[in-house]
């Protein structure tokens, strides 16, 4: 399990339940490494501001991560983390590598109609 204050998705069924239950979802699939930590921090800092979005992390090396890893949107990714934004259960944006809070905010505002 990742050492973050985000909600963790440890099983594929938990991920599917999250997508079924929440309209707007951001999942960061990564490790506790230098490229991933800034994305977790951005999510932590923005989650109270974006009450219309559910924020989750997922361990890249866990078996449940295969769902994210096998998404067509992530097929060409080579760096961590894989960050995927879902609306209505469908992936609408996927990014890889480090992201700043400003970059995350831009995607949240564009894809999920702001706060």
Biopython code that builds the backbone (N, CA, C, O; Angstrom):
import numpy as np
from Bio.PDB.StructureBuilder import StructureBuilder

atoms = [
    (1, "UNK", "N", (0.847, -1.182, 0.000)),
    (1, "UNK", "CA", (0.000, 0.000, 0.000)),
    (1, "UNK", "C", (0.888, 1.239, 0.000)),
    (1, "UNK", "O", (1.946, 1.264, 0.629)),
    (2, "UNK", "N", (0.445, 2.250, -0.705)),
    (2, "UNK", "CA", (1.187, 3.505, -0.771)),
    (2, "UNK", "C", (1.004, 4.293, 0.524)),
    (2, "UNK", "O", (-0.047, 4.233, 1.161)),
    (3, "UNK", "N", (2.031, 5.020, 0.893)),
    (3, "UNK", "CA", (2.011, 5.799, 2.126)),
    (3, "UNK", "C", (1.578, 7.234, 1.807)),
    (3, "UNK", "O", (2.384, 8.163, 1.849)),
    (4, "UNK", "N", (0.292, 7.394, 1.489)),
    (4, "UNK", "CA", (-0.285, 8.712, 1.221)),
    (4, "UNK", "C", (-1.534, 8.866, 2.077)),
    (4, "UNK", "O", (-1.979, 7.914, 2.718)),
    (5, "UNK", "N", (-2.088, 10.054, 2.082)),
    (5, "UNK", "CA", (-3.343, 10.286, 2.802)),
    (5, "UNK", "C", (-4.549, 10.188, 1.869)),
    (5, "UNK", "O", (-5.670, 10.515, 2.256)),
    (6, "UNK", "N", (-4.310, 9.737, 0.643)),
    (6, "UNK", "CA", (-5.393, 9.563, -0.320)),
    (6, "UNK", "C", (-6.114, 8.246, -0.069)),
    (6, "UNK", "O", (-5.600, 7.373, 0.630)),
    (7, "UNK", "N", (-7.287, 8.109, -0.630)),
    (7, "UNK", "CA", (-7.993, 6.828, -0.575)),
    (7, "UNK", "C", (-7.264, 5.854, -1.493)),
    (7, "UNK", "O", (-6.914, 6.195, -2.623)),
    (8, "UNK", "N", (-7.040, 4.646, -1.002)),
    (8, "UNK", "CA", (-6.299, 3.634, -1.744)),
    (8, "UNK", "C", (-7.250, 2.666, -2.452)),
    (8, "UNK", "O", (-8.278, 2.277, -1.897)),
    (9, "UNK", "N", (-6.901, 2.288, -3.664)),
    (9, "UNK", "CA", (-7.613, 1.246, -4.396)),
    (9, "UNK", "C", (-6.682, 0.043, -4.465)),
    (9, "UNK", "O", (-5.697, 0.047, -5.204)),
    (10, "UNK", "N", (-7.004, -0.986, -3.688)),
    (10, "UNK", "CA", (-6.114, -2.139, -3.592)),
    (10, "UNK", "C", (-6.583, -3.341, -4.401)),
    (10, "UNK", "O", (-5.807, -4.268, -4.631)),
    (11, "UNK", "N", (-7.820, -3.339, -4.829)),
    (11, "UNK", "CA", (-8.361, -4.461, -5.596)),
    (11, "UNK", "C", (-9.078, -3.914, -6.827)),
    (11, "UNK", "O", (-9.618, -2.808, -6.809)),
    (12, "UNK", "N", (-9.072, -4.701, -7.884)),
    (12, "UNK", "CA", (-9.723, -4.251, -9.115)),
    (12, "UNK", "C", (-11.205, -3.968, -8.882)),
    (12, "UNK", "O", (-11.757, -3.044, -9.480)),
    (13, "UNK", "N", (-11.851, -4.746, -8.026)),
    (13, "UNK", "CA", (-13.269, -4.508, -7.749)),
    (13, "UNK", "C", (-13.467, -3.163, -7.051)),
    (13, "UNK", "O", (-14.462, -2.483, -7.299)),
    (14, "UNK", "N", (-12.535, -2.773, -6.186)),
    (14, "UNK", "CA", (-12.622, -1.456, -5.547)),
    (14, "UNK", "C", (-12.542, -0.353, -6.601)),
    (14, "UNK", "O", (-13.263, 0.640, -6.516)),
    (15, "UNK", "N", (-11.679, -0.523, -7.579)),
    (15, "UNK", "CA", (-11.558, 0.452, -8.653)),
    (15, "UNK", "C", (-12.857, 0.523, -9.449)),
    (15, "UNK", "O", (-13.364, 1.611, -9.722)),
    (16, "UNK", "N", (-13.387, -0.622, -9.814)),
    (16, "UNK", "CA", (-14.642, -0.648, -10.583)),
    (16, "UNK", "C", (-15.784, -0.037, -9.779)),
    (16, "UNK", "O", (-16.613, 0.687, -10.329)),
    (17, "UNK", "N", (-15.830, -0.328, -8.471)),
    (17, "UNK", "CA", (-16.862, 0.265, -7.610)),
    (17, "UNK", "C", (-16.717, 1.782, -7.552)),
    (17, "UNK", "O", (-17.712, 2.505, -7.583)),
    (18, "UNK", "N", (-15.479, 2.264, -7.467)),
    (18, "UNK", "CA", (-15.241, 3.711, -7.439)),
    (18, "UNK", "C", (-15.736, 4.359, -8.725)),
    (18, "UNK", "O", (-16.352, 5.425, -8.686)),
    (19, "UNK", "N", (-15.472, 3.728, -9.856)),
    (19, "UNK", "CA", (-15.915, 4.281, -11.133)),
    (19, "UNK", "C", (-17.425, 4.222, -11.283)),
    (19, "UNK", "O", (-18.019, 5.090, -11.921)),
    (20, "UNK", "N", (-18.052, 3.203, -10.700)),
    (20, "UNK", "CA", (-19.512, 3.084, -10.753)),
    (20, "UNK", "C", (-20.203, 4.062, -9.804)),
    (20, "UNK", "O", (-21.307, 4.532, -10.079)),
    (21, "UNK", "N", (-19.546, 4.361, -8.696)),
    (21, "UNK", "CA", (-20.152, 5.160, -7.629)),
    (21, "UNK", "C", (-19.955, 6.660, -7.807)),
    (21, "UNK", "O", (-20.825, 7.449, -7.439)),
    (22, "UNK", "N", (-18.823, 7.053, -8.365)),
    (22, "UNK", "CA", (-18.467, 8.474, -8.454)),
    (22, "UNK", "C", (-18.454, 8.927, -9.908)),
    (22, "UNK", "O", (-17.946, 8.227, -10.784)),
    (23, "UNK", "N", (-19.019, 10.106, -10.152)),
    (23, "UNK", "CA", (-19.081, 10.622, -11.519)),
    (23, "UNK", "C", (-17.701, 11.027, -12.033)),
    (23, "UNK", "O", (-17.327, 10.685, -13.155)),
    (24, "UNK", "N", (-16.954, 11.749, -11.219)),
    (24, "UNK", "CA", (-15.644, 12.261, -11.609)),
    (24, "UNK", "C", (-14.578, 11.655, -10.706)),
    (24, "UNK", "O", (-14.643, 11.778, -9.483)),
    (25, "UNK", "N", (-13.597, 11.001, -11.317)),
    (25, "UNK", "CA", (-12.589, 10.275, -10.547)),
    (25, "UNK", "C", (-11.200, 10.568, -11.126)),
    (25, "UNK", "O", (-11.004, 10.595, -12.341)),
    (26, "UNK", "N", (-10.251, 10.786, -10.219)),
    (26, "UNK", "CA", (-8.840, 10.894, -10.586)),
    (26, "UNK", "C", (-8.093, 9.787, -9.858)),
    (26, "UNK", "O", (-8.173, 9.678, -8.635)),
    (27, "UNK", "N", (-7.364, 8.962, -10.611)),
    (27, "UNK", "CA", (-6.584, 7.875, -10.024)),
    (27, "UNK", "C", (-5.126, 8.054, -10.428)),
    (27, "UNK", "O", (-4.804, 8.171, -11.611)),
    (28, "UNK", "N", (-4.261, 8.072, -9.438)),
    (28, "UNK", "CA", (-2.824, 8.127, -9.685)),
    (28, "UNK", "C", (-2.245, 6.766, -9.327)),
    (28, "UNK", "O", (-2.247, 6.359, -8.165)),
    (29, "UNK", "N", (-1.755, 6.078, -10.334)),
    (29, "UNK", "CA", (-1.206, 4.731, -10.188)),
    (29, "UNK", "C", (0.312, 4.849, -10.229)),
    (29, "UNK", "O", (0.894, 5.107, -11.283)),
    (30, "UNK", "N", (0.948, 4.660, -9.079)),
    (30, "UNK", "CA", (2.381, 4.871, -9.038)),
    (30, "UNK", "C", (3.064, 4.182, -7.875)),
    (30, "UNK", "O", (2.568, 3.202, -7.319)),
    (31, "UNK", "N", (4.213, 4.725, -7.529)),
    (31, "UNK", "CA", (5.039, 4.235, -6.430)),
    (31, "UNK", "C", (5.376, 5.419, -5.529)),
    (31, "UNK", "O", (4.975, 6.549, -5.804)),
    (32, "UNK", "N", (6.105, 5.159, -4.469)),
    (32, "UNK", "CA", (6.561, 6.229, -3.580)),
    (32, "UNK", "C", (7.913, 6.730, -4.077)),
    (32, "UNK", "O", (8.930, 6.579, -3.400)),
    (33, "UNK", "N", (7.912, 7.322, -5.255)),
    (33, "UNK", "CA", (9.139, 7.791, -5.873)),
    (33, "UNK", "C", (9.068, 9.253, -6.262)),
    (33, "UNK", "O", (8.019, 9.882, -6.122)),
    (34, "UNK", "N", (10.176, 9.806, -6.752)),
    (34, "UNK", "CA", (10.266, 11.248, -7.009)),
    (34, "UNK", "C", (9.340, 11.766, -8.095)),
    (34, "UNK", "O", (8.999, 12.949, -8.078)),
    (35, "UNK", "N", (8.924, 10.948, -9.023)),
    (35, "UNK", "CA", (8.009, 11.404, -10.069)),
    (35, "UNK", "C", (6.550, 11.356, -9.596)),
    (35, "UNK", "O", (5.702, 12.098, -10.092)),
    (36, "UNK", "N", (6.279, 10.490, -8.647)),
    (36, "UNK", "CA", (4.916, 10.280, -8.172)),
    (36, "UNK", "C", (4.546, 11.186, -7.003)),
    (36, "UNK", "O", (3.412, 11.659, -6.926)),
    (37, "UNK", "N", (5.476, 11.430, -6.104)),
    (37, "UNK", "CA", (5.175, 12.189, -4.882)),
    (37, "UNK", "C", (4.566, 13.564, -5.157)),
    (37, "UNK", "O", (3.631, 13.950, -4.456)),
    (38, "UNK", "N", (5.055, 14.327, -6.151)),
    (38, "UNK", "CA", (4.412, 15.623, -6.425)),
    (38, "UNK", "C", (2.960, 15.496, -6.894)),
    (38, "UNK", "O", (2.145, 16.377, -6.621)),
    (39, "UNK", "N", (2.638, 14.433, -7.581)),
    (39, "UNK", "CA", (1.253, 14.232, -8.034)),
    (39, "UNK", "C", (0.366, 13.894, -6.837)),
    (39, "UNK", "O", (-0.742, 14.419, -6.721)),
    (40, "UNK", "N", (0.842, 13.025, -5.949)),
    (40, "UNK", "CA", (0.071, 12.732, -4.728)),
    (40, "UNK", "C", (-0.141, 14.011, -3.923)),
    (40, "UNK", "O", (-1.232, 14.250, -3.406)),
    (41, "UNK", "N", (0.908, 14.833, -3.818)),
    (41, "UNK", "CA", (0.792, 16.087, -3.064)),
    (41, "UNK", "C", (-0.227, 17.022, -3.705)),
    (41, "UNK", "O", (-1.018, 17.650, -3.001)),
    (42, "UNK", "N", (-0.216, 17.120, -5.024)),
    (42, "UNK", "CA", (-1.193, 17.959, -5.725)),
    (42, "UNK", "C", (-2.606, 17.460, -5.457)),
    (42, "UNK", "O", (-3.510, 18.255, -5.198)),
    (43, "UNK", "N", (-2.795, 16.159, -5.517)),
    (43, "UNK", "CA", (-4.116, 15.585, -5.259)),
    (43, "UNK", "C", (-4.563, 15.896, -3.834)),
    (43, "UNK", "O", (-5.708, 16.287, -3.606)),
    (44, "UNK", "N", (-3.657, 15.722, -2.884)),
    (44, "UNK", "CA", (-3.963, 16.006, -1.478)),
    (44, "UNK", "C", (-4.360, 17.469, -1.314)),
    (44, "UNK", "O", (-5.334, 17.777, -0.628)),
    (45, "UNK", "N", (-3.609, 18.366, -1.941)),
    (45, "UNK", "CA", (-3.860, 19.787, -1.784)),
    (45, "UNK", "C", (-5.145, 20.241, -2.475)),
    (45, "UNK", "O", (-5.776, 21.201, -2.033)),
    (46, "UNK", "N", (-5.533, 19.573, -3.538)),
    (46, "UNK", "CA", (-6.696, 19.996, -4.321)),
    (46, "UNK", "C", (-8.000, 19.284, -3.950)),
    (46, "UNK", "O", (-9.078, 19.751, -4.320)),
    (47, "UNK", "N", (-7.923, 18.181, -3.238)),
    (47, "UNK", "CA", (-9.134, 17.374, -3.019)),
    (47, "UNK", "C", (-10.236, 18.114, -2.280)),
    (47, "UNK", "O", (-11.410, 17.889, -2.573)),
    (48, "UNK", "N", (-9.907, 18.993, -1.328)),
    (48, "UNK", "CA", (-10.954, 19.740, -0.622)),
    (48, "UNK", "C", (-11.568, 20.817, -1.505)),
    (48, "UNK", "O", (-12.734, 21.179, -1.347)),
    (49, "UNK", "N", (-10.774, 21.319, -2.427)),
    (49, "UNK", "CA", (-11.227, 22.366, -3.337)),
    (49, "UNK", "C", (-12.171, 21.821, -4.414)),
    (49, "UNK", "O", (-13.042, 22.540, -4.904)),
    (50, "UNK", "N", (-11.993, 20.555, -4.776)),
    (50, "UNK", "CA", (-12.783, 19.921, -5.837)),
    (50, "UNK", "C", (-13.668, 18.834, -5.233)),
    (50, "UNK", "O", (-13.370, 17.645, -5.340)),
    (51, "UNK", "N", (-14.742, 19.253, -4.608)),
    (51, "UNK", "CA", (-15.644, 18.297, -3.956)),
    (51, "UNK", "C", (-16.399, 17.441, -4.971)),
    (51, "UNK", "O", (-16.987, 16.422, -4.610)),
    (52, "UNK", "N", (-16.385, 17.853, -6.238)),
    (52, "UNK", "CA", (-17.065, 17.091, -7.284)),
    (52, "UNK", "C", (-16.186, 15.996, -7.881)),
    (52, "UNK", "O", (-16.603, 15.304, -8.810)),
    (53, "UNK", "N", (-14.960, 15.835, -7.349)),
    (53, "UNK", "CA", (-14.023, 14.833, -7.855)),
    (53, "UNK", "C", (-13.605, 13.929, -6.704)),
    (53, "UNK", "O", (-13.352, 14.402, -5.596)),
    (54, "UNK", "N", (-13.534, 12.633, -6.969)),
    (54, "UNK", "CA", (-13.031, 11.662, -5.991)),
    (54, "UNK", "C", (-11.600, 11.316, -6.367)),
    (54, "UNK", "O", (-11.323, 10.941, -7.507)),
    (55, "UNK", "N", (-10.694, 11.443, -5.407)),
    (55, "UNK", "CA", (-9.262, 11.256, -5.627)),
    (55, "UNK", "C", (-8.807, 9.936, -5.017)),
    (55, "UNK", "O", (-9.106, 9.646, -3.859)),
    (56, "UNK", "N", (-8.082, 9.137, -5.798)),
    (56, "UNK", "CA", (-7.596, 7.838, -5.341)),
    (56, "UNK", "C", (-6.158, 7.628, -5.790)),
    (56, "UNK", "O", (-5.710, 8.183, -6.793)),
    (57, "UNK", "N", (-5.443, 6.803, -5.014)),
    (57, "UNK", "CA", (-4.146, 6.328, -5.476)),
    (57, "UNK", "C", (-4.215, 4.818, -5.627)),
    (57, "UNK", "O", (-5.125, 4.158, -5.124)),
    (58, "UNK", "N", (-3.232, 4.295, -6.332)),
    (58, "UNK", "CA", (-3.152, 2.850, -6.541)),
    (58, "UNK", "C", (-1.683, 2.476, -6.716)),
    (58, "UNK", "O", (-0.934, 3.155, -7.419)),
    (59, "UNK", "N", (-1.289, 1.394, -6.070)),
    (59, "UNK", "CA", (0.087, 0.908, -6.153)),
    (59, "UNK", "C", (0.335, 0.321, -7.538)),
    (59, "UNK", "O", (-0.346, -0.618, -7.951)),
    (60, "UNK", "N", (1.302, 0.870, -8.247)),
    (60, "UNK", "CA", (1.611, 0.432, -9.604)),
    (60, "UNK", "C", (2.011, -1.041, -9.659)),
    (60, "UNK", "O", (1.789, -1.709, -10.668)),
    (61, "UNK", "N", (2.601, -1.546, -8.577)),
    (61, "UNK", "CA", (3.085, -2.921, -8.560)),
    (61, "UNK", "C", (2.064, -3.928, -8.037)),
    (61, "UNK", "O", (2.349, -5.125, -7.990)),
    (62, "UNK", "N", (0.894, -3.465, -7.647)),
    (62, "UNK", "CA", (-0.146, -4.364, -7.160)),
    (62, "UNK", "C", (-0.931, -4.980, -8.308)),
    (62, "UNK", "O", (-0.974, -4.424, -9.406)),
    (63, "UNK", "N", (-1.548, -6.119, -8.059)),
    (63, "UNK", "CA", (-2.292, -6.799, -9.128)),
    (63, "UNK", "C", (-3.466, -5.988, -9.674)),
    (63, "UNK", "O", (-3.826, -6.137, -10.842)),
    (64, "UNK", "N", (-4.062, -5.142, -8.855)),
    (64, "UNK", "CA", (-5.214, -4.359, -9.310)),
    (64, "UNK", "C", (-4.815, -3.286, -10.318)),
    (64, "UNK", "O", (-5.670, -2.771, -11.039)),
    (65, "UNK", "N", (-3.523, -2.940, -10.379)),
    (65, "UNK", "CA", (-3.064, -1.897, -11.291)),
    (65, "UNK", "C", (-3.172, -2.304, -12.757)),
    (65, "UNK", "O", (-3.042, -1.457, -13.640)),
    (66, "UNK", "N", (-3.402, -3.554, -13.021)),
    (66, "UNK", "CA", (-3.499, -3.998, -14.417)),
    (66, "UNK", "C", (-4.623, -3.280, -15.160)),
    (66, "UNK", "O", (-4.516, -3.061, -16.367)),
    (67, "UNK", "N", (-5.682, -2.916, -14.472)),
    (67, "UNK", "CA", (-6.784, -2.198, -15.118)),
    (67, "UNK", "C", (-6.273, -0.892, -15.719)),
    (67, "UNK", "O", (-6.523, -0.600, -16.889)),
    (68, "UNK", "N", (-5.557, -0.107, -14.913)),
    (68, "UNK", "CA", (-5.017, 1.172, -15.379)),
    (68, "UNK", "C", (-3.943, 0.939, -16.437)),
    (68, "UNK", "O", (-3.949, 1.584, -17.486)),
    (69, "UNK", "N", (-3.029, 0.026, -16.164)),
    (69, "UNK", "CA", (-1.921, -0.238, -17.092)),
    (69, "UNK", "C", (-2.401, -0.672, -18.472)),
    (69, "UNK", "O", (-1.741, -0.394, -19.474)),
    (70, "UNK", "N", (-3.542, -1.348, -18.532)),
    (70, "UNK", "CA", (-4.045, -1.883, -19.796)),
    (70, "UNK", "C", (-5.029, -0.970, -20.522)),
    (70, "UNK", "O", (-5.562, -1.343, -21.567)),
    (71, "UNK", "N", (-5.273, 0.206, -19.986)),
    (71, "UNK", "CA", (-6.145, 1.148, -20.693)),
    (71, "UNK", "C", (-5.466, 1.597, -21.994)),
    (71, "UNK", "O", (-4.260, 1.842, -22.001)),
    (72, "UNK", "N", (-6.211, 1.706, -23.075)),
    (72, "UNK", "CA", (-5.626, 2.188, -24.330)),
    (72, "UNK", "C", (-4.956, 3.553, -24.171)),
    (72, "UNK", "O", (-3.957, 3.838, -24.831)),
    (73, "UNK", "N", (-5.507, 4.390, -23.298)),
    (73, "UNK", "CA", (-4.960, 5.730, -23.077)),
    (73, "UNK", "C", (-3.554, 5.687, -22.464)),
    (73, "UNK", "O", (-2.812, 6.666, -22.544)),
    (74, "UNK", "N", (-3.193, 4.563, -21.857)),
    (74, "UNK", "CA", (-1.891, 4.419, -21.195)),
    (74, "UNK", "C", (-0.920, 3.545, -21.985)),
    (74, "UNK", "O", (0.183, 3.270, -21.514)),
    (75, "UNK", "N", (-1.308, 3.112, -23.158)),
    (75, "UNK", "CA", (-0.531, 2.123, -23.917)),
    (75, "UNK", "C", (0.892, 2.568, -24.227)),
    (75, "UNK", "O", (1.797, 1.735, -24.263)),
    (76, "UNK", "N", (1.108, 3.840, -24.447)),
    (76, "UNK", "CA", (2.434, 4.336, -24.826)),
    (76, "UNK", "C", (3.238, 4.881, -23.645)),
    (76, "UNK", "O", (4.361, 5.351, -23.829)),
    (77, "UNK", "N", (2.686, 4.825, -22.455)),
    (77, "UNK", "CA", (3.358, 5.399, -21.290)),
    (77, "UNK", "C", (4.588, 4.601, -20.915)),
    (77, "UNK", "O", (4.570, 3.370, -20.951)),
    (78, "UNK", "N", (5.654, 5.292, -20.556)),
    (78, "UNK", "CA", (6.897, 4.650, -20.125)),
    (78, "UNK", "C", (7.346, 5.128, -18.747)),
    (78, "UNK", "O", (8.197, 4.495, -18.122)),
    (79, "UNK", "N", (6.787, 6.232, -18.269)),
    (79, "UNK", "CA", (7.182, 6.774, -16.971)),
    (79, "UNK", "C", (6.063, 6.676, -15.952)),
    (79, "UNK", "O", (4.905, 6.455, -16.306)),
    (80, "UNK", "N", (6.411, 6.838, -14.702)),
    (80, "UNK", "CA", (5.425, 6.825, -13.623)),
    (80, "UNK", "C", (5.239, 8.243, -13.105)),
    (80, "UNK", "O", (6.133, 9.082, -13.219)),
    (81, "UNK", "N", (4.075, 8.499, -12.540)),
    (81, "UNK", "CA", (2.909, 7.635, -12.409)),
    (81, "UNK", "C", (2.034, 7.684, -13.657)),
    (81, "UNK", "O", (2.201, 8.541, -14.526)),
    (82, "UNK", "N", (1.107, 6.750, -13.717)),
    (82, "UNK", "CA", (0.033, 6.804, -14.699)),
    (82, "UNK", "C", (-1.130, 7.480, -13.969)),
    (82, "UNK", "O", (-1.630, 6.943, -12.980)),
    (83, "UNK", "N", (-1.558, 8.627, -14.435)),
    (83, "UNK", "CA", (-2.670, 9.339, -13.806)),
    (83, "UNK", "C", (-3.815, 9.386, -14.805)),
    (83, "UNK", "O", (-3.660, 9.859, -15.931)),
    (84, "UNK", "N", (-4.968, 8.886, -14.370)),
    (84, "UNK", "CA", (-6.111, 8.796, -15.277)),
    (84, "UNK", "C", (-7.300, 9.510, -14.654)),
    (84, "UNK", "O", (-7.597, 9.340, -13.471)),
    (85, "UNK", "N", (-7.967, 10.302, -15.460)),
    (85, "UNK", "CA", (-9.148, 11.057, -15.065)),
    (85, "UNK", "C", (-10.350, 10.412, -15.743)),
    (85, "UNK", "O", (-10.367, 10.247, -16.963)),
    (86, "UNK", "N", (-11.349, 10.051, -14.957)),
    (86, "UNK", "CA", (-12.546, 9.367, -15.461)),
    (86, "UNK", "C", (-13.768, 10.243, -15.242)),
    (86, "UNK", "O", (-13.908, 10.882, -14.198)),
    (87, "UNK", "N", (-14.643, 10.269, -16.222)),
    (87, "UNK", "CA", (-15.953, 10.914, -16.101)),
    (87, "UNK", "C", (-16.995, 9.891, -16.503)),
    (87, "UNK", "O", (-16.950, 9.349, -17.608)),
    (88, "UNK", "N", (-17.931, 9.629, -15.609)),
    (88, "UNK", "CA", (-18.975, 8.657, -15.902)),
    (88, "UNK", "C", (-18.427, 7.268, -16.180)),
    (88, "UNK", "O", (-18.995, 6.523, -16.979)),
    (89, "UNK", "N", (-17.323, 6.915, -15.523)),
    (89, "UNK", "CA", (-16.739, 5.584, -15.683)),
    (89, "UNK", "C", (-15.828, 5.423, -16.888)),
    (89, "UNK", "O", (-15.240, 4.357, -17.074)),
    (90, "UNK", "N", (-15.697, 6.451, -17.704)),
    (90, "UNK", "CA", (-14.863, 6.393, -18.914)),
    (90, "UNK", "C", (-13.630, 7.283, -18.747)),
    (90, "UNK", "O", (-13.721, 8.396, -18.229)),
    (91, "UNK", "N", (-12.489, 6.782, -19.189)),
    (91, "UNK", "CA", (-11.270, 7.578, -19.151)),
    (91, "UNK", "C", (-11.393, 8.733, -20.142)),
    (91, "UNK", "O", (-11.688, 8.522, -21.319)),
    (92, "UNK", "N", (-11.163, 9.958, -19.658)),
    (92, "UNK", "CA", (-11.248, 11.128, -20.531)),
    (92, "UNK", "C", (-9.879, 11.763, -20.770)),
    (92, "UNK", "O", (-9.664, 12.411, -21.794)),
    (93, "UNK", "N", (-8.961, 11.580, -19.833)),
    (93, "UNK", "CA", (-7.593, 12.086, -19.965)),
    (93, "UNK", "C", (-6.678, 11.144, -19.200)),
    (93, "UNK", "O", (-7.035, 10.640, -18.135)),
    (94, "UNK", "N", (-5.503, 10.914, -19.751)),
    (94, "UNK", "CA", (-4.473, 10.148, -19.043)),
    (94, "UNK", "C", (-3.148, 10.862, -19.238)),
    (94, "UNK", "O", (-2.825, 11.310, -20.338)),
    (95, "UNK", "N", (-2.388, 10.961, -18.162)),
    (95, "UNK", "CA", (-1.078, 11.592, -18.224)),
    (95, "UNK", "C", (-0.060, 10.667, -17.578)),
    (95, "UNK", "O", (-0.406, 9.772, -16.807)),
    (96, "UNK", "N", (1.189, 10.901, -17.906)),
    (96, "UNK", "CA", (2.261, 10.137, -17.295)),
    (96, "UNK", "C", (3.346, 11.096, -16.833)),
    (96, "UNK", "O", (3.499, 12.193, -17.371)),
    (97, "UNK", "N", (4.074, 10.676, -15.854)),
    (97, "UNK", "CA", (5.192, 11.415, -15.298)),
    (97, "UNK", "C", (4.701, 12.489, -14.337)),
    (97, "UNK", "O", (3.517, 12.575, -14.011)),
    (98, "UNK", "N", (5.632, 13.285, -13.906)),
    (98, "UNK", "CA", (5.376, 14.301, -12.882)),
    (98, "UNK", "C", (4.393, 15.348, -13.391)),
    (98, "UNK", "O", (4.396, 15.701, -14.570)),
    (99, "UNK", "N", (3.554, 15.838, -12.485)),
    (99, "UNK", "CA", (2.625, 16.929, -12.788)),
    (99, "UNK", "C", (2.635, 17.899, -11.620)),
    (99, "UNK", "O", (2.736, 17.492, -10.463)),
    (100, "UNK", "N", (2.532, 19.163, -11.924)),
    (100, "UNK", "CA", (2.416, 20.185, -10.882)),
    (100, "UNK", "C", (0.951, 20.339, -10.486)),
    (100, "UNK", "O", (0.056, 19.842, -11.170)),
    (101, "UNK", "N", (0.724, 21.021, -9.393)),
    (101, "UNK", "CA", (-0.655, 21.314, -8.980)),
    (101, "UNK", "C", (-1.378, 22.105, -10.054)),
    (101, "UNK", "O", (-2.570, 21.898, -10.285)),
    (102, "UNK", "N", (-0.669, 23.007, -10.709)),
    (102, "UNK", "CA", (-1.287, 23.821, -11.761)),
    (102, "UNK", "C", (-1.725, 22.959, -12.942)),
    (102, "UNK", "O", (-2.799, 23.175, -13.503)),
    (103, "UNK", "N", (-0.907, 21.996, -13.317)),
    (103, "UNK", "CA", (-1.274, 21.102, -14.419)),
    (103, "UNK", "C", (-2.478, 20.241, -14.050)),
    (103, "UNK", "O", (-3.380, 20.043, -14.864)),
    (104, "UNK", "N", (-2.487, 19.733, -12.824)),
    (104, "UNK", "CA", (-3.627, 18.928, -12.364)),
    (104, "UNK", "C", (-4.883, 19.799, -12.334)),
    (104, "UNK", "O", (-5.943, 19.383, -12.801)),
    (105, "UNK", "N", (-4.760, 20.993, -11.789)),
    (105, "UNK", "CA", (-5.902, 21.919, -11.704)),
    (105, "UNK", "C", (-6.476, 22.211, -13.097)),
    (105, "UNK", "O", (-7.694, 22.242, -13.271)),
    (106, "UNK", "N", (-5.610, 22.421, -14.078)),
    (106, "UNK", "CA", (-6.073, 22.696, -15.444)),
    (106, "UNK", "C", (-6.935, 21.546, -15.968)),
    (106, "UNK", "O", (-7.990, 21.776, -16.558)),
    (107, "UNK", "N", (-6.490, 20.332, -15.755)),
    (107, "UNK", "CA", (-7.257, 19.174, -16.221)),
    (107, "UNK", "C", (-8.570, 19.056, -15.454)),
    (107, "UNK", "O", (-9.618, 18.810, -16.050)),
    (108, "UNK", "N", (-8.516, 19.229, -14.142)),
    (108, "UNK", "CA", (-9.751, 19.153, -13.339)),
    (108, "UNK", "C", (-10.764, 20.190, -13.797)),
    (108, "UNK", "O", (-11.948, 19.886, -13.946)),
    (109, "UNK", "N", (-10.303, 21.407, -14.019)),
    (109, "UNK", "CA", (-11.219, 22.471, -14.462)),
    (109, "UNK", "C", (-11.786, 22.185, -15.846)),
    (109, "UNK", "O", (-12.978, 22.377, -16.087)),
    (110, "UNK", "N", (-10.947, 21.733, -16.737)),
    (110, "UNK", "CA", (-11.385, 21.485, -18.126)),
    (110, "UNK", "C", (-12.318, 20.277, -18.214)),
    (110, "UNK", "O", (-13.348, 20.342, -18.884)),
    (111, "UNK", "N", (-11.973, 19.191, -17.555)),
    (111, "UNK", "CA", (-12.724, 17.953, -17.715)),
    (111, "UNK", "C", (-13.916, 17.810, -16.776)),
    (111, "UNK", "O", (-14.883, 17.114, -17.085)),
    (112, "UNK", "N", (-13.837, 18.478, -15.626)),
    (112, "UNK", "CA", (-14.889, 18.293, -14.614)),
    (112, "UNK", "C", (-15.596, 19.591, -14.277)),
    (112, "UNK", "O", (-16.163, 19.729, -13.193)),
    (113, "UNK", "N", (-15.568, 20.536, -15.188)),
    (113, "UNK", "CA", (-16.300, 21.790, -15.043)),
    (113, "UNK", "C", (-15.995, 22.526, -13.745)),
    (113, "UNK", "O", (-16.898, 23.022, -13.071)),
    (114, "UNK", "N", (-14.721, 22.590, -13.406)),
    (114, "UNK", "CA", (-14.307, 23.356, -12.224)),
    (114, "UNK", "C", (-14.712, 22.691, -10.928)),
    (114, "UNK", "O", (-14.851, 21.470, -10.852)),
    (115, "UNK", "N", (-14.897, 23.500, -9.928)),
    (115, "UNK", "CA", (-15.140, 23.021, -8.564)),
    (115, "UNK", "C", (-16.571, 22.729, -8.403)),
    (115, "UNK", "O", (-16.999, 22.312, -7.327)),
]
sb = StructureBuilder()
sb.init_structure("model")
sb.init_model(0)
sb.init_chain("A")
sb.init_seg("    ")
for serial, (resi, resn, name, xyz) in enumerate(atoms, 1):
    if name == "N":
        sb.init_residue(resn, " ", resi, " ")
    sb.init_atom(name, np.array(xyz, "f"), 0.0, 1.0, " ", f" {name:<3s}", serial, name[0])
structure = sb.get_structure()
